[in-house]
Amino acid sequence: MAKDFTTREDNYSQWYNELVIKAELADNSAVRGCMVIKPYGYAIWEKIQRVLDDMFKETGHQNAYFPLFIPKSFFSKEASHVEGFAKECAVVTHYRLKMSPDGKGVVVDPDAKLEEELIVRPTSETIIWDTYRTWIQSYRDLPILVNQWANVVRWEMRTRLFLRTTEFLWQEGHTAHATEAEAIEETEKMINVYAEFAEKWMAMPVLKGVKSPNERFAGAVETYCIEGLMQDGKALQAGTSHFLGQNFAKAFDVQFLSKENKLDYVWATSWGVSTRLMGALIMTHSDDHGLVLPPKLAPIQVVIIPIFRNEEQLAQISETASSIVKKLKALGISVKYDDRDTQKPGWKFNEYEFKGVPVRLAIGPRDLENGTVEVARRDTLEKAVYQITDIEHKINHLLESIQENLYQKAFDFREENTNTVDTWEEFVALLDGKGGFVSAHWDGTTETEQRIKDETKATIRLIPINGKLEEGKCIFTGKPSKQRVIFARSY
């Protein structure tokens, strides 16, 4: 399957695009900038969704659903929010089509113009806070801890499968609180949930921090984020959690009667991750042989391939394989026995290697005689011969080892590609060389941040949470600075 497959060194962007398509994760759609997520890709997303959904519910959140269409006037109520999303909005202006006068196809009916245009959901703060106004009267109605799984549309000119598409899938949490402290606690709690998921399930080490004002979510008081480092030295924002203060409550007049019998505005948060996590997963672990998946998120954790010459051999192998499948499933391991006779074993080996299946077992007539099975692990491409006795526990241990190895490998890569600089020359040289995370002093002004971005295409990815204070000079202006921040070029 990996024939004519571009390597990362030759062309990283092309390697990524080819991998997504050849591994059957997604396809480009007939609708410009949109994607079709294929069953194998969607199976990975379902695993991501299932784990996160359980984590959300364990922290007291409930799922709900809000409309796809949002009245245009709602976006005018919070000034910074509308400014941040105005250029990305898809707008519905009419509600009906009619046959073209020449009889060739259909046209928009000019008599079916909406009284007020509708915005196709780019994010749901406005529609949700208009709804919360009817849900909240007193402190007894708080907190509201709601999440929704949905699709959103942000009109993009340059798209790339999973990383940046016009329509994408995500979850968005929207919570309402009686106090500022509760809302900040919620914001921090959820960024920690995202970090735990990224590291324990995706095997992707992340940095946690807050965004600079230039990079902050439109309408937020503070934006917390997690950032991963991809193999090409670029950063990828993998999740965000926003402390919204009382901005949206004031914009939509959401007030409550406190325990002290005083009227006050509600405090808010929102937080989300999207199918961009699929891109992060691919670029963190995959190699020139194809996709590499951490076992915890692999749709198929183990594949068993029989090697046979006749039906009699296949029947004998299938009996042994069936026993192994049963034992693995009893441990909660997802396993596939591929006994198709339409493809040769070598073709199957390549297929599952390219699709990133963590463990491959091969069983032939000689293995039956010796009571063994050949085991190949996808992360290192190493092969070994295991005794079939207690095979299920050996495989379970191997899967845990692969998960740990992928995290450690990604962690070591990040450490090797995180550097501290004190001069502009060092800063530019690193970005133009191996890239990665660059820790440097910044004078704290949006003007300097923008000038650095204009000259290098690097942005402040985050200001580290609980980062140590350290006197220094801004790498660009030489003005005083009290803390280093993390710069990188990014997706």
Summary of the structure (lengths in Angstrom):
residues: 491
radius of gyration: 26.0
end to end distance: 27.8
largest distance: 82.6
contacts: 1613
relative contact order: 0.11
helix: 38%
strand: 29%
